[in-house]
Amino acid sequence: MNPTPENIIVTRPTKVVYREGNLLIKLFVEGYSGADVFNEAHNIAIVEETGFKIPKLVNVQKINNRWAITTEFIEGKTLSQLVKENPASVDAYMEHLVDIQLEMHKYSAEKLRHNTEKMHAYISQSGLNATSRYELHTRLNSLPRHSKLCHGDFCFSNVMVTPSDEAYVIDWAHATNGNASADAARSYLIFHINGESERAEKYLDLFCRKSDTARQYVQKWMAIMAAGQLVKNRPEEKELLLNWANVVEY
């Protein structure tokens, strides 16, 4: 079955996501990198092996000359949908978000790329000047290398809650193995990019309190995460990201 208005769940510039019975199909635009598709599928397979609750990978295939990743379909709503439907309960949903993230960080997935290596590559590709890149590479080298499962894009829209209140984390394209505070800094940045600065602060306060992590420690990652986001080259984000990425001391 091809995507139709009736079975499409979401449409993005590079893909359309639709349901086919008990399956969820992520169909990418023609010409989309096959290497990126297989990397995402590889990530899903690795995370699935950890035992952390995610939709199971079914296959990778081509549909009408377009790459597609098929996973099991999870009935439910994202935390993002639930927040929109029940705005008065946003604090409870935020607690749930952080609890799920902390549970995820209990797992290790050493077959995944380490987030230190990934961020070094992103800093090099960020378009920042040599001095800024040097400072960020130096900072990154000074931060501890851990071995925790990190999502890399953890936010309300990537947590699916079933009618029986089970939570599944979706969209593992950016998954890494590494430092949990890097993952938290990335989530904090996502809230800010979405214009949700108040929620960003609530999120970070909760994460630091529940994980017993110093806020200053997570903040050490923020300029690095901003440099990584610059690689996506989105003009509307550039001013915010450049301000965050500026760590040069003269």
N, C-alpha and C positions, 0 to 999 in steps of 0.2 A: 504494500500500500504506500502511495506517495502522500506527502502532506496535503491536507485540505483545510479549508477554514474551520471545519468541525473538529479536527483532531490536533490542530496546532496549539501548543502551549505557550510558546514565546518565540519571537523573531528578533534576531540580532543582525548587525551588518555582515557578519561572517558565517552565520548559521541560522538554521531553523530547528526548533525542538518540538517534536510531536509524539503523540501516543499511538501505539498500534497494539491493541489488546493489553496484555500484561507487560508490554515492552515500551521503553522510552528510546526514541531514536534522535540522536543529535546529528543532523545532516548539514555538512559544511558547504560553503559556496564552491563552485567549480574553480579549480586552480589552487585551492587551499593546500598548504604544505602537508603532504603525507607524513613527513617526519614528525610534525607537531601533533598530528592525529594519533600516530602510534605512540608518541611520548605520553600523551594524555591517557591512552588506554593502558600503557605500561604502568603508569602511576596508579590507576584504579586497581589493576591486578595486584600490585605490591601492597597497597593499603588493605585490600580485601584479605590478603594473607595474614595481616596482623590480628584480625578478629574485630577490629573497630567497625561499628555499624554503618555500612554504606550500601547503596544499591549495587548489586552484583553485575560484573561485566559479562555480557553475552557474546558479542563478537565485534569485529571491525570489518567493514565491507565497503564496496563501492555500489552506489545506487545512481544509475544514469550518469555515470562518470563523475560522481561526487562522493567524497569520502564520508563515511558515517560510523558513529560509535553507538552501539546498542547496549543498553543496560536494562535491568529489571525496572518496571514502573512501580513507584511508591505512591500509594494513594494518600493524599493529605494536602496540607497547606504549608507554605514556607512561613518562617517567623516574620518575614516582611509583610506577607498577606495578613497574618494575624494581628500585627501591630496596626495596620491600616484599619482593620475591622474593629479592633478594641484598643483605641489609643490610650484609654485610661489605665490599661494594664501594661504599658510599655516598660515600666520598671521590673515587673515580674518576668517579662520576656527577655529583658536584658540580663537578669540573673540566670535565666535558663541558657542563654547564649554563652555566657562565660563558663557556666558549669560544664557545658558540652565541650567547650574548647579545652578546659583543664583536664577533662577526661581523655580527650584526644592526645594531649601532651604526655599522658602516662605511657603511651605506646611508642615504640621505636620502629623505624622502617629504614634500615641501613642500606637497602638496595636503592633507595631514592637518592638523587643528587643532594649534596650537602648545601644548606642555604648560604654558607660562607662562600663557597665557590661560585654559586649562582649570583650573589650580590657583587662579588669582585668583577664578574663579567658585565653585569649591568652598569656598574660605576664606569667601567671602561667605555661603554657604549652610550653613556648618558648625554654627551654633548657638553658637559661641564668643562671648564678650562683645566689645564694641567695641574695648577696649584690646588684647585678644589678636589680634583680626582685624587691627588697624592694624599691630601688630608683624610679623605674618606677611606681610601685603601688602608692607610695607617690606622685609622680608628677601627676598621673592621678586623684587622689583624690583631688588635689588642683585646677583642671581645672573646669570651670563652666559647669553645666549640662543644656543643652538647649533641645529644643524639635522640631528639624527640620528634615525633611525627608532627609536622607543621603543614597547615592547609595552604597558606599563601594568599588566600582571598576569602578569609573567614568573616562572614557578615550575616545579617538577618536573612538575606535572600538565598543563602546557600545552606540553610538548615530546613529540612522538611520534617513536619510533625504529623504523624498519622492520627486518625480518629481515636486510636487507643493510647495516644500520648507517647508513642515511641518516636525518637528523633533519629533521623538519618542525615548525614552530611553529604552534600552533592558537589559536583564540579571540582575535580581534582587536577585540573590542568597545571596548576602552579605549585603542586605539593613538593615539599622537600623534607629532608631529615636535618635536624639541627637545633638551633636555640629557640626556645619557646617565646622569649621576649621579642625576638625578631617578628614572630607571628603576631604577637600582640601589637607591636608598633605598626605592622601592616594593617591590622583591623582598625586601629585608631586613625590611621591615615585615610582609610576608606570612608569612615564616617565624615571626616572633614571634607574630602573630595565631594561627597554627596550633600554638602552644606548643612550637616548635622553636628555642629560643633558642641552643642550642649550634650547630645547623646555620646559624642566622642569622650567627653570628660567623665560622664557617668560610667561608660564602659571601662576606661582606664582605671578609674578609682576602684571599681569592682574587681577587675582582673588583678590589680596589685594587692588588694586586701585579701582576696580569696587564695591567691597563690603565694602570699607573703613575699612579694617581690617589691623592691624599692622602685618608686616611680622614676627616679633618676636613671636607674639601670635600663628601663624600657626606653627612656628618652635618648639614650646613647644610640639606639638603633634608628631613630626617626629620620635623621638626615640621610642615612643609608637607604632606607625605604623610599624616601622622596627621590633620590637619584635613580633608583630602580624604576620608579613610575615614569620618570622623564623619558625613558626608552620608548614608551608608547606614543610619544609625540602628539599629545592632545593640547592644542593651543589654549583651551579654556582652563586648563590646570596649571599652565606653565608658571604663572606668577607665584601661586601658592607653593609649588614644588621647589622653585628656585630659592624662595625665602627659607624653606625648611632645609634645603641642601647646603646652605651657606654656613660652613663651619670653619672657614679660614680665619686664622688668628695671625695678625701681622706684628 
